[in-house]
Amino acid sequence: METRLTKLLGIQYPVIQGGMAWVSDEHLASAVSNAGGLGLIAGGGAPKDVIREKVLVAKKMTDKPFGINIMLMSPFAQDLADLVIEEDIRFVTTGAGSPQKYMERWKQHGVTVIPVVASVAQAVKMEKIGADAVVGEGCEAGGHIGELTTMTLVSQIAKAVSIPVVAAGGIASGEGMAAAFMLGADGVQCGTCFLAATECSVHQAYKDLVLRASDISTVVTGRSTGHPVRSLKSPLVKEFQALEKDGATLEELETLTLGSLSRAVLEGDFKTGSFMAGQIAGLVSEIKPCKNIIEDMVRDAIHIMKDRVARFGGAL
């Protein structure tokens, strides 16, 4: 399956693994890269030395392309931008801000930059400042989200920019991948389905919540703060919703959620953990290796697209 994205990244399949804080570590990233996609190590809010160690381990675990995701609102964003060059990392995705201040230096060192965007305006701006591709992420995704759905967002971005577009949000199957291509995408970025990967290091309780999820198992909180987040329903989410309804201050809400994601990932603490996942969790039903996740998705997407051509091609 060759697309503009596979050519740009030098990968076998047009699949990027999302940069999920506390989740996307060296083990998951290298497994995805070895399986033919592009694995990412999430910078999250971690300092430079922590991410450097993960990068060095990943280099030993794979000889395939991998990259890092930098959350630009992190206090360590500048340090991680420097790390990209110091460790000769060839691929970077960014979120929570604009990478413009780092772009010229990255480009001088041959870094491929792919910002995650939630609107057409952001996508157009990223192309203007030199982005090599953009990830259009719909609000079906887990974690921090925008307001537009994947279907409405990706199709409009694909018409507005000339660089490759990657669809994200609500994609965990061949049907989702095929739909993304029909919307004009050159590939997909997936997160929630990799929570159930054999190589994913999250606590088993986290994986079990994903496996048990239905179509209505996620909820969005934080709209009152301007930073909405999609997570699986839990006691923490319920408490957060109650505080939001009562008009709690931003400080009170931040205090409640401080450290909640790490508690979910490392301890599986259902009571106080934040289990971020997308709406597509209802389709994730088994734990399997990254290789199987990617190859099953690609195989099914090809089959679906061929079937649709055979079924409707003559009539059209």
C-alpha positions as CSV (number, residue, x, y, z in Angstrom):
1,M,0.0,0.0,0.0
2,E,2.0,3.0,-1.3
3,T,0.8,6.5,-0.7
4,R,2.3,10.0,-0.5
5,L,2.7,9.3,3.3
6,T,4.6,6.0,2.9
7,K,6.9,7.7,0.4
8,L,7.5,10.7,2.7
9,L,8.3,8.6,5.7
10,G,9.9,5.6,4.1
11,I,7.5,3.2,5.7
12,Q,5.6,0.1,4.4
13,Y,2.1,1.0,5.6
14,P,0.5,4.5,5.8
15,V,0.0,4.2,9.6
16,I,1.3,6.5,12.3
17,Q,1.0,5.5,15.9
18,G,-0.3,8.4,18.0
19,G,2.0,10.2,20.5
20,M,0.1,9.4,23.7
21,A,1.7,10.8,26.8
22,W,2.8,8.1,29.3
23,V,1.6,5.4,26.8
24,S,3.7,5.8,23.6
25,D,7.1,4.7,24.9
26,E,10.1,3.1,23.3
27,H,8.6,-0.4,23.3
28,L,5.4,0.5,21.6
29,A,7.1,2.9,19.1
30,S,9.7,0.3,18.0
31,A,7.1,-2.4,17.7
32,V,4.9,-0.2,15.4
33,S,8.0,0.7,13.3
34,N,9.1,-2.9,13.1
35,A,5.5,-3.7,11.9
36,G,5.8,-1.3,9.0
37,G,4.2,1.9,10.4
38,L,5.8,4.9,12.0
39,G,6.1,4.6,15.8
40,L,6.3,7.7,18.0
41,I,7.7,8.2,21.4
42,A,5.6,10.7,23.3
43,G,7.4,13.7,24.8
44,G,4.4,14.6,27.0
45,G,5.6,16.6,30.0
46,A,8.8,14.6,30.4
47,P,12.3,16.2,30.6
48,K,14.9,15.8,27.9
49,D,17.0,13.2,29.6
50,V,14.0,10.9,30.1
51,I,13.1,11.1,26.4
52,R,16.7,10.7,25.3
53,E,16.9,7.4,27.1
54,K,13.8,6.2,25.4
55,V,15.1,7.2,22.0
56,L,18.4,5.4,22.6
57,V,16.6,2.2,23.6
58,A,14.3,2.5,20.6
59,K,17.3,2.7,18.3
60,K,18.5,-0.6,19.6
61,M,15.0,-2.2,19.2
62,T,14.4,-1.1,15.6
63,D,16.3,-0.1,12.5
64,K,13.1,1.2,11.0
65,P,12.0,4.9,11.0
66,F,10.5,6.2,14.2
67,G,10.0,9.7,15.6
68,I,8.9,11.6,18.7
69,N,5.8,13.7,19.4
70,I,6.4,17.0,21.1
71,M,3.6,18.7,23.1
72,L,4.5,22.3,22.5
73,M,2.9,23.6,25.7
74,S,5.3,21.4,27.7
75,P,7.9,23.3,29.7
76,F,10.5,21.0,28.1
77,A,9.4,21.7,24.5
78,Q,12.6,23.7,23.7
79,D,14.8,20.9,25.1
80,L,13.0,18.3,23.1
81,A,13.3,20.4,20.0
82,D,17.1,20.4,20.6
83,L,17.0,16.6,21.3
84,V,15.6,16.0,17.8
85,I,18.7,17.4,16.3
86,E,21.2,16.0,18.9
87,E,19.9,12.4,18.4
88,D,19.3,12.8,14.6
89,I,15.6,12.0,14.9
90,R,14.1,12.3,11.4
91,F,10.4,12.6,12.2
92,V,8.5,14.8,14.6
93,T,4.8,15.3,15.2
94,T,3.7,18.2,17.3
95,G,0.6,19.2,19.2
96,A,-0.8,21.9,21.5
97,G,0.7,24.8,19.7
98,S,2.6,25.9,16.6
99,P,6.1,24.5,15.8
100,Q,7.0,27.6,13.8
101,K,9.9,28.7,16.2
102,Y,11.6,25.4,15.6
103,M,10.9,24.9,12.0
104,E,13.8,26.6,10.3
105,R,16.4,24.7,12.5
106,W,14.7,21.4,12.1
107,K,14.5,21.9,8.3
108,Q,18.2,22.6,8.2
109,H,18.8,19.2,9.7
110,G,16.4,17.4,7.4
111,V,13.7,16.7,10.0
112,T,10.2,15.8,8.6
113,V,7.6,17.8,10.6
114,I,4.0,16.8,10.9
115,P,1.8,18.9,13.1
116,V,-1.5,17.7,14.5
117,V,-4.3,20.1,13.8
118,A,-8.0,20.4,14.6
119,S,-9.1,23.0,12.0
120,V,-8.6,23.9,8.3
121,A,-7.1,27.2,9.3
122,Q,-4.4,25.5,11.4
123,A,-3.6,23.1,8.6
124,V,-3.2,25.9,6.1
125,K,-0.9,27.8,8.5
126,M,1.2,24.7,9.0
127,E,1.7,24.2,5.3
128,K,2.8,27.9,5.0
129,I,5.4,27.6,7.7
130,G,6.9,24.5,6.0
131,A,5.2,21.4,7.5
132,D,5.7,18.3,5.4
133,A,2.3,16.8,6.2
134,V,-0.5,17.4,8.7
135,V,-2.6,15.1,10.9
136,G,-6.2,16.2,10.9
137,E,-7.6,14.9,14.2
138,G,-11.3,14.7,14.8
139,C,-13.1,15.0,18.2
140,E,-13.7,11.2,18.2
141,A,-10.1,10.8,19.3
142,G,-9.0,10.2,22.9
143,G,-7.1,12.8,25.0
144,H,-7.1,16.5,24.1
145,I,-9.5,17.2,21.2
146,G,-11.0,19.9,19.0
147,E,-14.7,20.3,18.0
148,L,-14.8,19.0,14.4
149,T,-15.5,15.4,13.6
150,T,-12.9,13.4,11.6
151,M,-15.3,13.1,8.6
152,T,-15.9,16.9,8.3
153,L,-12.3,17.9,9.2
154,V,-10.2,15.6,7.0
155,S,-12.2,16.2,3.8
156,Q,-11.9,20.0,4.2
157,I,-8.2,19.9,5.0
158,A,-7.5,17.7,2.0
159,K,-9.1,20.3,-0.2
160,A,-7.3,23.2,1.4
161,V,-3.6,22.0,1.4
162,S,-1.3,20.3,-1.1
163,I,0.8,18.4,1.4
164,P,-0.1,14.9,2.6
165,V,-3.0,14.7,5.1
166,V,-3.2,12.0,7.8
167,A,-6.6,11.2,9.3
168,A,-6.9,10.7,13.0
169,G,-9.8,10.2,15.4
170,G,-12.1,7.1,15.4
171,I,-9.9,4.9,13.2
172,A,-9.1,1.4,14.4
173,S,-10.1,-0.9,11.6
174,G,-10.0,-1.4,7.8
175,E,-13.3,0.3,7.4
176,G,-11.9,3.4,9.1
177,M,-8.8,3.4,7.0
178,A,-10.7,3.0,3.8
179,A,-13.1,5.8,4.8
180,A,-10.0,8.0,5.5
181,F,-8.7,7.4,2.0
182,M,-12.1,8.3,0.5
183,L,-12.0,11.6,2.4
184,G,-8.7,12.4,0.7
185,A,-6.3,11.3,3.4
186,D,-2.9,9.8,2.5
187,G,-2.7,7.7,5.7
188,V,-4.1,7.3,9.2
189,Q,-2.9,8.0,12.8
190,C,-4.2,5.5,15.4
191,G,-4.0,5.6,19.2
192,T,-6.8,3.8,21.0
193,C,-6.3,0.5,19.1
194,F,-2.6,0.5,20.2
195,L,-3.7,0.7,23.8
196,A,-4.6,-3.0,23.3
197,A,-1.3,-3.9,21.7
198,T,0.7,-6.7,23.2
199,E,3.7,-4.4,23.3
200,C,1.8,-1.5,24.9
201,S,3.1,-1.1,28.5
202,V,-0.1,0.3,30.1
203,H,-1.5,-1.4,33.1
204,Q,-3.7,-4.4,32.3
205,A,-6.6,-2.7,34.0
206,Y,-6.4,0.1,31.4
207,K,-6.4,-2.5,28.6
208,D,-9.4,-4.3,30.1
209,L,-11.4,-1.0,30.3
210,V,-10.7,-0.5,26.5
211,L,-11.7,-4.1,25.7
212,R,-14.9,-3.8,27.7
213,A,-15.8,-0.4,26.2
214,S,-18.9,0.2,24.1
215,D,-19.8,3.0,21.7
216,I,-21.0,5.2,24.6
217,S,-18.1,4.5,27.1
218,T,-16.3,7.7,26.6
219,V,-17.1,11.3,27.7
220,V,-15.6,14.7,27.1
221,T,-14.7,16.9,30.1
222,G,-12.9,20.2,30.4
223,R,-14.8,22.2,27.9
224,S,-15.3,24.9,30.5
225,T,-11.5,25.3,30.7
226,G,-11.0,25.5,27.0
227,H,-9.1,22.2,26.9
228,P,-11.6,19.4,26.3
229,V,-10.4,15.9,26.9
230,R,-12.0,12.6,25.9
231,S,-11.7,9.7,28.4
232,L,-13.4,6.5,29.4
233,K,-16.0,6.9,32.0
234,S,-14.7,6.5,35.6
235,P,-15.1,7.8,39.1
236,L,-12.6,10.6,38.4
237,V,-14.5,11.7,35.3
238,K,-17.8,11.7,37.3
239,E,-16.3,13.9,40.0
240,F,-14.8,16.2,37.4
241,Q,-18.2,16.6,35.7
242,A,-19.8,17.5,39.1
243,L,-17.2,20.1,39.8
244,E,-17.5,21.6,36.3
245,K,-21.3,21.8,36.8
246,D,-20.8,23.6,40.1
247,G,-18.5,26.2,38.5
248,A,-15.2,25.0,40.0
249,T,-12.2,27.1,39.3
250,L,-9.5,26.0,36.9
251,E,-7.1,25.5,39.8
252,E,-9.6,23.2,41.5
253,L,-10.0,21.1,38.4
254,E,-6.3,20.9,37.7
255,T,-5.7,19.8,41.3
256,L,-8.2,17.0,40.9
257,T,-6.6,15.6,37.8
258,L,-2.9,16.1,38.7
259,G,-1.1,12.9,38.1
260,S,-4.3,11.1,37.0
261,L,-3.0,9.9,33.6
262,S,0.2,8.4,35.1
263,R,-1.9,6.6,37.8
264,A,-4.1,5.1,35.0
265,V,-1.1,4.0,32.9
266,L,1.2,2.8,35.6
267,E,-1.1,1.6,38.3
268,G,-4.5,1.0,36.6
269,D,-6.1,3.0,39.4
270,F,-9.8,3.1,38.4
271,K,-10.8,5.4,41.1
272,T,-8.4,8.3,40.6
273,G,-6.9,7.5,37.1
274,S,-7.7,9.2,33.8
275,F,-8.1,6.6,31.1
276,M,-7.9,8.5,27.9
277,A,-9.4,6.7,24.9
278,G,-11.3,7.5,21.7
279,Q,-14.9,6.6,20.8
280,I,-13.6,3.8,18.6
281,A,-12.7,1.8,21.8
282,G,-16.0,0.0,21.3
283,L,-14.4,-1.8,18.3
284,V,-11.3,-2.9,20.1
285,S,-12.0,-6.4,21.3
286,E,-8.8,-8.2,21.7
287,I,-5.1,-7.8,22.6
288,K,-2.8,-8.6,19.8
289,P,0.7,-7.6,18.5
290,C,1.2,-4.3,16.7
291,K,2.1,-6.3,13.5
292,N,-1.3,-7.9,13.5
293,I,-3.1,-4.7,14.3
294,I,-1.6,-2.9,11.3
295,E,-1.6,-5.8,8.9
296,D,-5.3,-6.7,9.7
297,M,-6.3,-3.0,9.2
298,V,-4.4,-2.7,5.9
299,R,-5.7,-6.0,4.6
300,D,-9.3,-5.2,5.5
301,A,-9.0,-1.7,4.0
302,I,-7.8,-3.1,0.7
303,H,-10.5,-5.8,0.6
304,I,-13.2,-3.2,1.4
305,M,-12.0,-0.8,-1.3
306,K,-11.7,-3.5,-3.9
307,D,-15.2,-4.8,-3.0
308,R,-16.7,-1.4,-3.3
309,V,-15.2,-0.9,-6.7
310,A,-16.4,-4.3,-7.9
311,R,-19.9,-3.7,-6.5
312,F,-20.4,-0.1,-7.6
313,G,-17.8,0.5,-10.3
314,G,-19.9,-0.7,-13.2
315,A,-23.0,1.2,-12.1
316,L,-21.1,4.4,-11.7
